[in-house]
Amino acid sequence: MCGRYALDAPRSRLSWRFALDEGDDENKDSEDDKLLARYNIAPMSDVPVIRQSPAGRRVLHRLRWGLLPHWATEPAIGARLINARGESLAAKPAFRDAFRRRRCLLPASGFYEWQALTATTGAARKQPFYISLVSGETMAFAGLWESWTAPGGDVVRSCCIVTTAANERLRAGPRADAADPCRRALASLAERAGGAGRVADPPVCRSRIAALAGE
């Protein structure tokens, strides 16, 4: 699963990397346009998300990380739906509608995984690792998004990250994010509803697995 990630990329880089249609960006010309670097992005915070507009344009919006299905009775459920397992999301009630109709990408510079360490003395602990592409380029997580209307009428747009089992090259944690190369990720975003198949194994182009916690 993915519980923390980082994004250090200006809007101009995201626009070039993901071929965004700038004209549809709802945050354009706002103070939020700056996209300040963030190295510890946590669930339930607003994150940059690339979606396909009804007109077929590729746009960058901010959504809350933690999916709120349209049938949810309260927003707290989002904290439990930050990830969706790729093997079962087409059947799970919380994800299947978004899987068919509302896919997205979440840009990231890298993400964190924790590995359990065997302790010879004292309590066992987990070692955090930071994982990024070998090229140093911005990657993209496969994602789903939803629109939820609160009882008072406020609309909350939210998202989650699609995960799949780690491959042989990545064993820093029990699961790895489906961070496809941009070409494959953009093709997935544009795929017509109903034509989706199995989530592909992550190719994992990584530059390093750097320990972030002290010994």
N, C-alpha and C positions, 0 to 999 in steps of 0.2 A: 504494500500500500504506500501511498504518498501522503505524509502529514506535514511536510515543510518543503518549500522550494525557494529559489532565488530568481530574480529578474533584474539584470543590469543592461538595459538596451534602450536607447532613446527612441522616440516615436519614428524618427526618420529611418532607423535601421529596421524596425519592424515593418514599416511600410514597404521598404525595398525587399526584405527577406520573404514577406508573405504576399506581395503584390496587392496591397490594400487599395481600395477605392476611397481615397481620402474624403471625397465629397459627402459621404454618408456618415462620417464619424460624429456621433452625438456629443463628444467631449471636445471637439475642435474649437479653438479660440477660447477655451476656458482655462482656468488656473490648473485644472487636472491634466491639461495637455502635456505637461512637462514629463510625466512618467518618471519620477525619481527612482533611483536604484533602490531595490529592496532585497535584503539578503536573508530574511527569515519570514517569508510569507506564510501566514497561519490560516487555518480554516476559519470561516465566518467573516473574513475580511473581503473587501472589494478588490477584484483582480482583473487585469486586462484579458479580454476574451475576443477571439476572432470568430465572427458568425457570417452566415450568408443571409443577406436581406431578402425580403419577398421579391425584390426586383432582380435578384441574382448577383448583387454586388457584395464584395468581400469587405466587411467593416470591422472596426475595432471598438468595442464597448466595454464598460466595466460592469461586472456581475459579482454577486456574492458567492464565495466559494462554500458550498454546502447546499445540495440540491433540495429545493422545495417543490415536490410534486403538486400539480394543480389541485389535487384533492386533499392536501394537507389541512389539518384543522388549526395548527399552530406552527410558528416559524422555528421552534426549537428542534424540530425533526431534522433540519438541515445539518446540524452538527454531527449527526450519525450517518449522513449521506454525502461525505466528501469524496469518496471513491466508489466506483462501480466495477465489479469484476467482469472483464470482457467475456468470460465463458458463459455467463448467465444473465447478462443485462437485458437480452432480448425477451426473457421470460419473466423477470422480476417486475411486479407491479409498479415499484417506485421509478423504474428506469425505462420500461419497454416503450412507452409512448414517446419519450424524448429520443430514444434510440431510432425510432422510425422517422421522426420528423424534425428533431432539433439537435443537430450535431454541431460541434464547435471545436476550436483549437485553443489551448492555453499556452502562450509563449513562455519560455523559461530559459534561464542561463544554465541552470543545473538544479538538482534536487538532492535531498538528504535521505539516507537510509541508516538504520541502526542494526548493529550486529551484536548478538548476545555473546559475552565473553565468559569463559569458565574461570571462576575465581578460586585460587588455591587457598586463600584465607579471606575471611570477611564475606560480605554480601556480593552476589553476582551483579555485574553492571553491563550496560550496553554502550558500545562504541559507535558514535555517529561518523558517517562518511559523506563526503560531498561528491556527486557524480555529474560529469558534464561531457559534452561531445569532444572528440579528439581534435576537431577543427577549431574549437573555441567559439563556434557560431551559436546563435540562438536556436534552441530546439522548440518542439511543440508537442504538448501532451494531447492525445485524443480526449475529447470531452463531450458532455451532454449539457443542455441548458433547458430551463423551464421558466415560465412566467406564472407567478402566484399572486392572487389578489387577497389582501387582508380584509377582515370584516369591515374595517373602516373605509375601504376603497383604495388604499395605497397598493401599488403594484411593486412587487419585488421580483427581480430577475436574478436567477441563481444558476449555478453550474456545479459539475463534479468532474473528476478526472477518471478516465477509464484505465484500469490496470490489468496486467496479465502476468503470468508466471515468469520469473527471471530465467534467462537462458544460461548457458554454460559459462559465458564470460562475465556474468554479473551475479555475484553471490553476496553482496553487501547487506542484503535484507531478504525477507521471504518473498517479496514481489517486486517487480520493476515496472515503471511507467511505460506506456506504449508511446515512446518518443520517436516517431517516424521521421525520416528525412523529409524536408519540406515538400518535395514534389509528391511523395506518397500521401502526406498528411493533407495537402490541399486537394488532392484527388478524392480523398475520403470525405472531406467537407462538402464537396460538390456532388457527391453521389446521390442519386435519386432515392427517395424514401422507398423502402421495401426491397432494395437491391443489395442490402448489406449481408455480408457473410461473417465468417469467423474473424476475430481480431487477430491480426498477424503477430507473430513473435517479434519482439523488439530487436532491431538490428544492433543496437548498442554500440554506437561509435563513441567511445569514451576516451577522454584524455588522461584522466587520473582518478584514483580513488584516494583522496587526501583525508587523513584523520584530522578532525577538527577539535577533538577534546584532548586535554592534556593527559599524560600517563598518570 
